Amino acid sequence: MTADPATELAAALAMLGITAVPAYQSVRAWIGGVGSGDVLISPGWNDSGEPVWSWRHRGKAASHPRGDIDGAARVITRSLGMDPP
């Protein structure tokens, strides 16, 4: 049985040291020990109608193809690491 995409993304983030909790179809993620908030990563579609994970961090919107869980986890980790929540 395959896990749902939010659970898969949370697990991929956890493997990279990000605290992540699936919340229905979305994922809440943060860097442990920072204590200043979290980021909500939600499924959606880009302007071309392709499925993506999207999030907003410190006023900057970002997205990554939903089918690339590991790639999305790496991009989100870089985003959080450059400017923790």
matplotlib code that plots the C-alpha trace (Angstrom):
import matplotlib.pyplot as plt

x = [0.0, 1.4, 1.3, -0.7, 1.4, 1.4, 2.7, 5.4, 6.5, 6.6, 8.7, 11.1, 11.4, 12.1, 14.9, 16.5, 16.2, 13.1, 10.3, 7.2, 3.7, 1.0, -2.2, -4.9, -3.6, -1.0, 2.2, 3.3, 7.1, 9.6, 13.2, 13.4, 14.8, 14.0, 10.6, 9.3, 6.6, 6.0, 5.3, 2.2, 2.9, -0.2, -1.1, -2.3, -1.8, 0.5, -0.6, -0.2, -2.5, 0.3, 0.0, 2.5, 3.3, 3.2, 4.2, 4.8, 7.8, 8.7, 6.4, 8.0, 5.8, 7.4, 6.3, 7.6, 6.1, 4.0, 5.2, 8.8, 8.6, 12.3, 13.0, 10.3, 11.7, 15.2, 13.8, 11.7, 14.7, 16.9, 14.1, 13.7, 17.5, 18.2, 15.6, 14.2, 10.5]
y = [0.0, 3.4, 6.3, 9.3, 12.1, 14.4, 11.6, 10.8, 14.4, 14.7, 11.5, 12.9, 16.2, 14.3, 12.4, 15.8, 17.0, 19.0, 18.5, 17.8, 16.7, 15.7, 17.7, 16.2, 16.8, 19.4, 19.3, 21.6, 21.9, 23.7, 23.6, 22.1, 24.4, 27.6, 28.0, 30.8, 29.3, 26.8, 26.6, 25.1, 23.1, 22.5, 20.6, 22.8, 23.4, 25.8, 28.0, 25.2, 22.9, 20.7, 19.4, 21.1, 21.4, 25.1, 27.2, 30.7, 31.6, 35.1, 36.5, 34.5, 32.0, 28.8, 25.5, 22.2, 19.4, 17.2, 13.9, 14.7, 14.1, 13.9, 17.0, 18.9, 18.0, 19.2, 22.6, 23.1, 22.3, 24.8, 27.4, 26.9, 26.7, 30.0, 31.8, 29.7, 30.4]
z = [0.0, -1.0, 1.4, 0.4, -1.2, 1.9, 4.1, 1.5, 1.4, 5.2, 5.3, 2.6, 4.5, 7.8, 6.0, 5.3, 9.0, 8.6, 11.1, 9.0, 9.8, 7.3, 7.8, 5.6, 2.1, 3.1, 5.1, 7.9, 8.1, 10.2, 11.3, 14.8, 17.5, 15.7, 17.3, 15.2, 13.0, 10.3, 6.6, 5.0, 1.9, -0.1, -3.3, -6.2, -9.9, -11.8, -14.6, -17.1, -15.1, -13.8, -10.2, -7.8, -4.2, -3.3, -0.3, 0.8, 3.0, 4.2, 1.5, -1.3, -3.2, -4.5, -6.0, -7.3, -9.3, -7.1, -8.7, -7.7, -3.9, -3.3, -5.4, -3.7, -0.3, -1.4, -2.7, 0.5, 2.7, 0.9, 1.1, 4.9, 5.4, 3.7, 5.8, 8.7, 9.5]

ax = plt.figure().add_subplot(projection="3d")
ax.plot(x, y, z, "-o")
ax.set_aspect("equal")
plt.show()
